[in-house]
Amino acid sequence: INSELSCSGLQEVQFFNVNDFSKVFNLLVKNNEIKEIPDYTFANFSRLEILNLGSNKIESLNLNSFYGLRNLIELYLSYNKINIIKNRSFLGLENLKLLDLK
């Protein structure tokens, strides 16, 4: 399943205990107004392979921002305002092949 929430004017990215997220492989949440990724936001996205959070207003990455994304292959964070990346923010992303921080 591919899910696109791009250009939706989102200011927060929060997903609440919905089991169907385990079927999502590609999630596009680019071109929004998101400033932060709360810890464990993507914990239920166990099969996610591509996550695009580009062109938002994300300022920092926390230790558990990407918790549970063990199958993630591509992570796009380009064109944000990231100035703080906490130690081990990408811990557990064992299959990550592409990280875009432009």
N, C-alpha and C positions, 0 to 999 in steps of 0.2 A: 504494500500500500504506500502510495506517495501522498503526502499532506502538504498543502501550501497555505501559509498564513501571511504571505508577503504583502506589503503595501496595505496593511489593514489598520494602521494607526495604533497598533498595540503598544502599550506602555509597560506592560508586565508580561512575563512568560511564566504561567503557572498551569500545571495540568494536575487535576485532582483524580486520584484513584480510579482511573478508567482502565479496565483490563485490555481493551482493544488496542492500546498503544503498543502492545507487544508485537503487533502485526505491521507496524510502520517501519519501512526501510529507508525512506528519504523524507526529511522534514526541512521545508524552506520557511524561514521566519525572518527573511531579509527585508530591508527598507521599511523599518518600523521605528518606534521611539523607545525601544527597550534600553534601560539604563543598567540593569543588574540581572544576573542569573542566580536566583536563590539556590542554596544547597539542595541537592537531591531532586531538582526540577525534572531531570530526565531519567530518574531511577526506574521507571516502568517501561522504558524504551529499549528493552534488552536486545532487539534485533536491528536497531537503527545502524545504518551504514554510512549515511551522508547527512550532515547537519550544517545548514547554512544560516548563520546569524549575522551575515554581513550587512553593512550600511545601517546600523542601529546607533545607539549612543552608549554602549556598554563601556564602563569606566574601569572595572576591575574583574578579575577572575579569582574565585575562592577555591579552597582545597577541594570541596565537593560539588563544584558547579557542574561537572560532567560525570558524576558518580553513576555507575551502572551501565555506561556506554562501552562495554568491553568489545563489542563488534564494530565499533565506529572505525571507518576507513578514511573518511574525508571530513575535516572540520574547517569551515570557513568563518573567520572572524574579522575579515578585512573591512576597512572603512568604519571603524568604531573609534572610541576615544579611550582605548585601554591604556592606562598608565600604571596599573598595579596588577602583577601576576603573582599570586601567592605561591610559595614553594609547593611543589607537587600538585599543582592544579591539574596536570594532565596524567596523574597517576591512575593506572588501571586502563588506560587507552592502549592496550597491548597491540591492537591491529591497525593503529593509526599510521597511514602512509602519507597523508597530505595535511599540513597545517598551514592555513593562509592567514597571516597576521598583517598584511599590507597596510 
